[in-house]
Amino acid sequence: MKLAQRMSRLGTETAFEVLAKAQSLEARGKSIIHLEIGEPDFETPSNIAEAGRQAIFDGFTSYNPSPGYEDLRAILAEEITKTRRVNAKEQNIIVTPGGKPVMFFAIMALIETGDEVLYPNPGFPIYESMIEFCGGTAVAMQLHGDKDFNINIEEVREQIGPRTKLMIINSPNNPCGSTIGDSELEALSELAKENDLMVLSDEIYIRFLYEGVHQSISTFPDMLDRTIILDGFSKTYAMTGWRIGYGLFPDQLVEPISRLVTNSVSCTASFTQKAAIEAITGPQHDSARMVNEFRKRRDIVVKGLNRIDGIECSVPQGAFYAFPNVEGTGMSSSEFADKLLEESGVAVLSGESFGRFGTGFVRISFANSVDNLSEALIRIEKFLKAGA
């Protein structure tokens, strides 16, 4: 079988490859601490699960409109209006099976062969994968480790050319846990307007913010009409397997994106949308408790890593990842991650998994119990001392 040439441009998520390797070691009896997967280690709150169950029994198991149910879209518009302080409208919301389709559909609708797309690096690997699969040219905006993984505006300015059409930003960021500073965000909004760029703002971790107040690029003057906001339920409500996300799209994109939904997935599952209504409108204490727990874990992990010789770790401001520099260990990040898993049973991801500017770093997900995180820190320190 000869695959289409474009399949060679489609990447993957290393997290799932490392997970498979770690599970294979577990099957052979090795103790593994999983710090590789970006998934909350909490159950979906019971009120949300019950709403989904009830929706199935109430017959919400059929097709629904491709953009999603009107009642959910209205609620999501209210939520974005409140949390981003913009005037979001129901007709501009499109519900999707997870957050990734918002990325894919936006890039498919906007990017032609040879168009350039700016994206954060280190960054979520699917950005680069989707850009190149759709025929675009991925242009890496470096997040500088010595600047708490923020961008250099002048560097970005120099990267914009006549074929640049879209800019992707992610704040709080995966894998670094960093946020874009307010002044940098405002400067990016000016660059977008000066160069007539669309912006895809991935705000999936908006509620996992440990310091400060979330600032969306859509709030700056004249930016709402050129910004796509991506959000979803997977992280905040521990609903990764429910596969439900959503986007706020400018007027001109609503019909094309809806058509892409119709042609690909038809619609997002009906009963998950009813569960999503309960997630937004129901009690928020489970979500708040989860974020508080992650804040406590972050502090344990960062403090523990910085006590280990050869490792330096900045404090992530959001998400649930630490991105320590391991160059001081004398190993490359990929060697560090491979040996740590095989010899000490701690699964982490090498920074290269998130782009070339991740070299020298590893991603550690603190979506695990305090006991397991503490044990992982002990194993990492013993691993390095044994190799010294």
URTA-V926614 format. One line per field, one symbol per residue. phi: phi as a letter, one per 40 degrees, with the letter a starting at -180 (. if undefined). psi: psi as a letter, one per 30 degrees, with the letter a starting at -180 (. if undefined). burial: 1 if it has 9 or more other ideal C-beta (glycine too) atoms within 8 Angstrom, else 0. A space follows every 10 residues. Layout:
phi: ???
psi: ???
burial: ???
This chain:
phi: .bccdccccc cabddcccdc ccccccccgc cbbcbbccad cbcddcccdc ccccccccgc bbdbddchcc cccccccccc dccbgbccbd cccbcbchcd dccccccccb bbdgcbbcac acadccdcdc dcccgcbcbc ccccccbffb cbdcccdccc bcccbabbba adbbbcgcbc cdcccccccc ccccbfccbb bcbcbdccbc bgbcbccccc dgcccbbbcb aabdccbfbd ccfaaabbbc dccccccccc cdcbbgacdc ccccccccdc ccdbcccccc cccccccdcc ccccccccdg bbbccccafb bbbccbcccg bccccdcccc cccbgbcbbc cccbhcccdg bbcbcccacd cccccccccc ccdccccc
psi: kjlkeffffj aajfeeeeee eeeeeefggk kkjjgfkikk hllkkeeeee eeeeeefggi glllkeflke eeeeeeeeee eeffhlikke fgkkklilfe eeeeeeeefe klkfkkkklk jklkffeeee eeegglkkjk jkjkefhhhl ljeeeeeffk affkfkkklj klkjffgllk leeeeeeeee eeeeghklkj jjhfgefijf kakkkkfffl kgfefgkkkk lafeeeghhe ffikalkjkl effeeeeeee eefdfelkke feeeeeeeee fakgeeeeee eeeeeeeeee eeeeeffkkf kkkljkfaah kkilkgfffg lleeeeeeee eeefhjjlkk fffglfgfkf llkjkhille eeeeeeeeee eeeeeef.
burial: 0000000011 0001101110 1110110000 0111110001 0001101111 1101110001 0001011110 0111111111 1001010101 0111111110 1111111111 1000111111 1111111111 1111111111 1111101011 1110110011 0001111111 1111111111 0001111110 1110001111 1111110111 0001111111 0011011111 1111111111 0111111111 0011011111 1100001111 1111111111 0100011001 1001111101 1101110100 1011011111 1111110110 0010011111 1001111111 1111101111 1111111100 0111111011 11110000
